[in-house]
Amino acid sequence: MTSQDYKDAVEWLFAQAPNYQRDGSSAYKPGLDNIKKLCDFFGNPQDKIKTIHIGGTNGKGSTSNMLASVLHESGYKIGLYNSPHLIDFTERIKVNGENCDKEFVFNFIMKLQELPSEIQPSFFEFTTIMAFEYFYQQKVDFAIIEVGLGGRLDSTNIIKPLVSAITNVQLDHQDLLGETIQEIAFEKAGILKANVPIISGDEKDVVKNIVISRAKELNADFIDATTIENSLESDLKGKYQKKNIRVVLALVDELKKQGLTINEENLKSGLQNVHKNTNFIGRWFEFSQNPLTICDTGHNQAGLEEVFNQLNEYSLHKHIVLGFVNDKKIDEVLLILPKDAHYYFVKPSVNRGRNPEIYADLLKKSEINYKIFQNVQDGYLSARQNCKADEMIFIGGSNFVVGDFLEKNLLTS
């Protein structure tokens, strides 16, 4: 297999399989029937590995990577399944921080051609079974599985985990999950399993009550992570990580009850070495110090509020590169933007990427200082050119904006 063979295979996979993250709701395939058929075809590798399931609106990736780092520091071989990827497809499937082997990916994609005609997997369904099989072949001690979208009907929900967690519930993907917090919480709580402990990191009573009710129905222990007192910090520097750390601590406590050996030093070291142990980037990621350049993948209303609140703590003048996907309510986002900043609105490269020209009328009414660009790199280079030594740059609004930025600049910096 050559590098071009791998590239062609992944591009073919993107082209063939419906892909929500690229195409939006038209590619969303809710339900477990298809993934069950896929897993049966490949011998049900998900039943041959020990798993931990992480759901929620925001913080799934940070929580799963922090937990992976802690377990790695404790001497365990850890599989980690996250989405979406920022630069390369293999970021989605890792073992002890190492991206999935490209030859395995190539060979597995080739097996798509052997599937029975009645199985027509979505992109996410196929990558999910790919992760299960890779973790089984790699003989991981534990696999941490991040929910893709929602929970109840997400293809990852086929697993029977040792413990599950819901980091929080916020308004996001309302076109698919429901218009209210209650409806979305119901979907998130769909990952609960009979007799499997559930950890909740949400502070809202309406969410807690829904999760508690479902836990009682399933005889599952409910653990409220919001009651945990914590002074530990992580090398993931977003202030919002304090809430995610509490979920990690609750997960660690539960795993210790189930026989895992994790000492205090493993815990502290794991939290402080997430980047090194998992190669996780994109969450309040400091790309450079001169000028100070930070990117963050926060993309829904709650996530962006956290990001902008932290950004407002910097006294430096800001150059903010932002882009969104088609389902984003731009009028609501504009209300929470820092006012004293220069803005560079960009179009993410994916099909779902929203052209800023479409919401130019809203920008004009907002009375902010802005320019419009047709790609992320042009917006960033303009910000870089305008940014003075005592100013800063922020890049965000979407996973895909951060991915476009890092793909162009991280490998060449």
N, C-alpha and C positions, 0 to 999 in steps of 0.2 A: 504493500500500500504506500503510495506517495502522498505528500502533503496536498497535492492537487486532488488526488482521489478522495481524501477526507473532506476537503472543501466542497467538492462536487456532491458528495453524498449528503452533507448537511444542508446544502442549498436545495438539493432535491427533496429532502425531508420537509424543509420549510415550504416548498412549493406544493408538495403533494397533500400534506395533512392540514386540515383546518386548524388555524392557529389564533387563539383568542388574543394573545398579546400583540400580534401583528395586525389582525383584521378586525378585532372587536367582537361584539355579541353574536354576529352571524356565524362565528366559528365555535361558539360555546356549546358543548355537548354535556348537559347535566345528566346525572344518573350513573349507576354502577354496572349496568348490564354489559356495556362494551369492555370495561376494564376487567370484569370477571372473566369474560371470554378470552381476553388477552392473557390474563394471568394463568388460566387453564391451559392455554396453548403453550406457554413457556414453563409449565410445571409448577406454578404457584410458588415462585421464589419468596414472595412476601411472607409466606407462612413458615419459612425456614430461617428467618432472621428475627432478632429481637429489635423492636422498634419503639420510638418515642414520637408522639404526634403533636405538632405545634400549629395551632390555628390562631385566628384573630385578624383584625383589620390592619393595624400597624404593629410593627415590632416583631413580626414572626421571624424575619431573617436575622435580626440582631440577636434575639433570644436563642434561636437555634445555633447560631455560630458561637455565642458565648458558652452555651452548654457544651457544644462540641469541643471547645478549647479546654474547658474544665475537665471533661472526661479524658481528653488526650493527655493532659498533664497528670491524670491519675493512672496512666499506663494502659488505657483501653484503645483498641483499634476502632475508629469511629467513622461510619458512613454519614454523609450529610447531603440531603437533597433540598435545594433551594431553587427559586425562580423569581423573576427571569434572570438570564445571564446579562452581564453588562458588556463584555467584549467577545468572549468565545463560548460556544455552546457547552464545552466541557466543564465550565464553572458550575453548572447545575448539579453535577454529580461528583462528589469529592470523597476521598478516603484519607483521613489524617491530614487534611489541608491540601492534598495533591489532587489536581483535576483528573477527571476520568480519562483513562487511556484512549487516545484517538483511534487506535487500531480496533479496540473493542467497540467504540461508537460506530466506526465504519462497518464492521462485520455485523453489528446488530441492526443497523439500518438496512443492510442487504437482506436480512431476514423478513423485512416488511413484505418483500415480494412473495414469501412463502405463506403468508397469512391466508386463511380461508376467505372467500369473497364476502361472507356475511359479516366479517369483522372489518369495519372501516374506522380505524382509530383517529382521534384528533391528535394534534401535535403533542398536547400535554399528556394524554393517555399513553402515547407511545414512549415519551420520555420517562413517565412514571414506571412503566414495566421495565424499561432499560435500567433505571436506578435500582429497582429491586433485584434484578438479575446480577448487576455489577456488584452490589453489596454482598450477595450470596456467594458469588465466585471469589470475591476478595476475603471472604470469611471474617467479616467485621464482627466485633463483639456486640455493637449496638448501632442502629441506623436511626438518625434523627430525620424525620420526614416533615417538611413544611407543607401545609395545605396550599393548594394553588389559588382557588377562589371559592369563597363561601365555606363549606364544610360538609353539610349533609349529603350533597350530591357531587362532591369533589372526588376525582378518581383516586386520590390518596386514601380515601375513607374506607378502602377495602382492608386495611391493616387492622390487626388486633394488638394494640400497643401495650407496653408496660404501664405507661402513664400518658395522659394527654394534658395539654394546656391551651387556654384561650387568653391571649395577651390583653386584648381589649376589643370593644365593638364600637365602631364609628360609622357614620354615613359614607358609603362608598359602593360603587357598582349597584346603585339603586335600581337600574333597569333590569338587573338580573336577580338581586337578592331581596328586594323589597324597599319601600320608600321610608319606612320608619326604623328606629333603633330596635324596637321589639321584633319586627319581622327579620331584620338582619341577625339579631341575637339568636333567634330560633334556628336560622340556617347555620350559624357558627356552632351552636350547641349540638348540632347533628353529628359531631365527631365523638360525642360521648359514647362509651361502650359499657355494657353490663360489667359491674365489679371492677372497672378500671378507674383509678383515681383521676379526678379532674382538677386542675389548678386554674384559678381565674385571677387575672390581673386587672380587671376592670373595676373602677370605683363607683360606677353608677348602680344604684339599687335596682333599677329596672332590668339591668343586664344580669346582676347577681341573682335576682329572683328567678329569672328564666333558666339560668344554668343550674341553680339549686333544685328547682322543680324537676328538671330533666334528670339530674343526678339521683334524686330520690326514686324516680321511676325505675332507674337502672341499678339501684343499690350500689352506686358509685360514690366513694368518698369525695366530698367537696372540700377543697383547700383554698382559702382566701389569701392570695399573696399580698393583697393590699395592707394586711395587718402586720406584715413582717417589718421589723425595724432593721435598717441597713445603713452602714457607713462605708461599705466597700465601693470601689470605683473600678472602671474598666478603661482600657485604652481606646474604646469607642467613646468619643468625647461629647456626643450630643447630650444635652441635659436631660432629654427624654429617656436616656438609657437607664436612669435611676429606677424608673418603673419597670423596665425590662429586667433589670438585675434582680428585683424582688421575685419575679417569676422564675428566674434561673435558680435562686436560692430555694424556692419551694420545690422545684423539680429535683434539685440535688438532695434535699431532705427526704423526699419520697423515694428516690433511687437508693439512698443509703438504707432506708427501711427494707428495701427489697434485696439487700445484700451487697450492693456495690461499695467498694472501698474508695472513699473520697475524703481526704483530710483537709484541714484548714489551709495548709500551704498550697495544696493542689487547687483549691478554690480561688485563693487570691492570685496565684500565678496564672491560672486559666483566664481569669477576668482581665488581667493586665497584658496578656499576650495573645489576644484574639487575632490581630492582624497576622502575627507570625505563625500561629498554629493553624489558621484556616484560610489565610489570604483573602479575607473578607474586606471589601472596600465599598465606598459609595455612601456610607452613613456618616455625615459630618466629617468627611474625608479631607484632610489638609493636603492639597495637591502641591502647594508651594508656599514659601514664606516671603518671597520677594518677587512680586507683591503677594501679600497674603491672599491665597486663593482656596476657597472651600467649596466642595460640592456635596449635595445631599439629595437622596432619592425620594424624600417625602413628597407625596403627590396628591393626597386627598385633603379635604378642608382641615381636618384635625391635625394631620401630619404637617401641613404647611403652616398652620398657626404655631405649632411647636418650633418649627424651623425659623420663622420670622421673629418670634419672640426672642430666640437666642441671638439671631442676627442683630436685633435692635440693641443688644448689650454691647456691641462694638461701637466705639465712638468714631471709628474711621468712616470716611465717605465711601459709599458702596456703589459698585457697578454690578448690576444683577442681571444675569443671563437666564431667561426663563422660557420654557416651552411646555406645551400640554398636549394631551391626546383628545380625541373628539368628544368624549363624554364629560369633559370637565366643564363645570359651571363657572365660566370666566368672570361673570359679574360678581359672584361671591368671593372669588380669589382676589379681585382688585380691591375689595374693601379692606383686606388685611395686609396689603403690601406696605412696607416702609415708605414713607412719603419722600424723604430727602435722599433720593438715590437716582442714578442713571440706569435706565432699563434697556435691555436688548432682547426683544421677543423673537424667538426662533421656532422653526418647524423641525420637530424630531423626524428622523429618517424613515420610521416605520409607516406602514399604510395608515395607521390610526393617527399619525401625527397631524396636529391641527395647524393649518396655515394661519399665521398671525393676521394676515390680510382679512381673514374672515371676521375677526373680532376687532378690527381697527376702529370701528365706530365707538365701541366701548372704551378703547384706549384713549381716544380723543376726549371723551367726556370725563375721564378720570383725572385729567390735569396733571399727569406725571410726565417726566422727561423720558422719552423713549425713542427707539429706532426699531425697525422690523427687518429681519433677515430670513432667508429661505433655508438656511441650515445652521446647525449649532456652531460649527467651526468659524464661520464668518462672524457670527455674533460674538463669540469669545475673542477672536482676534481684534475686533473693534474695541471691545472692553479693555483688552490688554493694551492697546495703543493709547486709549484715553486715560488709563489708570495711572495716577501719580504714585510716587514712592510711599507716601503716607496714606494711601487709600487701599481698598480691598475689592476682590472680585468674588461673587457667589454664583454658582451654576446649579440649577435645579428645576423643579416643577414636574419632573417625570423621570422614571427609571431610564427611559430612552434618551432623554437629554444628557443625563450623566454618562450613559453608555456611549453615546456618540462622542462626547467630549473626551472621555478616557481612551477610547479606541484611537482617536487622532493624536492624543498628546501624551498619554502615560508611557507608552513604549518608546517615545522619542525624547522624553524630558531628561 
